[in-house]
Amino acid sequence: MLNKSMNIYWANLCILNRMEAEKMEEAAVLWSKGREVTPNMVYLGDTEEIGMYEKMDNDIAREELGFDIIVSSRFDLFCSKKYLQSYKDRLLPIGRLFPVREEIKTLGLLDPDELFHPLAALPHYIMANTRLLGIDGFPHSFEELLQPKWEGKVFLGSTELPSAKAVLFSIWYLFGNEGLESAVKNWRQRSAPSAAMHGLVKDEFPIALLPGIFGGPGPDDKLVRITPNEGAPVLPSWTAIKKSPIQDDCLDFLKHSALQTEFSEFYRSQALAYPTDPGVSLPETLTADEKMIFPPWEWIFKQDMDYFEDACRRTPLG
């Protein structure tokens, strides 16, 4: 019998790209021994020749999903009618097939159709440079940061990357189009979260909005991490499976790779992400009552995602 290929579209947490790839390759080798199905990792991160959005656009143009499994922190792929929301009938409901911690359920990362399984949730914070702002001069809310006084002083990573998009997505939910337009006008973007962190440490600007992994003490302990009063915006990582003759193999592979407890431990320790596996402890930087936000699905389904994408692109470089 001919060996079948299991295509896995992969573009997950950028900060862990290389380490994640190594872990998935190891899992694929171990799982495929003696089987008639071979995992084929299709890496579609931002350093690859073809990215996830281009790949999915090509699939949609052909009206054929080319993946058997998709794993990504490009959350808009899962939320948008342009992408997977228009192909729900072709996806296997896996949202509740594996354990999910209660905090993740409360946050709303299980979609109403239970098609997507969350892998991790990466919270984002206000990072303040006290050398520039003083010990008591930093803001505690997004509402403050939308005011004109902060124009040109608040930085994100690239709005083409999921991290900055997740922050702006929550701003859109909290403050509507007007709030999103204020953020786009007042805030600035750098090439990546690491570039925004670099500028913050170098005293180039006083505020950056970054994942928690960047939230440790900076040089001379001049950086302060602040959970916004509204809550920490979350970047979710999800996986989905296409209905196919090998869907059971796909489920089994996920069980022995990205949905392993070992992977949840990896996200917790390396990204300081909120693990979805209830058997994995929280990072020391998080507590069970940490206030986090992700827009509810009933709100998401009513939004114009093309407008959101355009707003993200209009955020000025700084």
Secondary structure, DSSP 8 states (H G I E B T S, - for coil): ---EEEEEEEE--GGGHHHHHHHHHHHHHHHHTT-SEEEEEEE-STTSSS-HHHHHHHHHHHT----SEEEES-HHHHH-TTTGGG-GGGEE--TTSS---HHHHHHT-S-TT---EEEEEEEEEEEEEHHHH-TT----SHHHHTSGGGTTTEEES-TTSHHHHHHHHHHHHHHHHHHHHHHHHH-EE-SSHHHHHHHHHTTS-SEEEEEGGG-S--GGG-EEEE--TT-EEEEEEEEEEE-STTHHHHHHHHHTTTTSHHHHHHHHHHH--EES-TTS---TT--TT--EE---HHHHTTS-HHHHHHHHHTS-B-
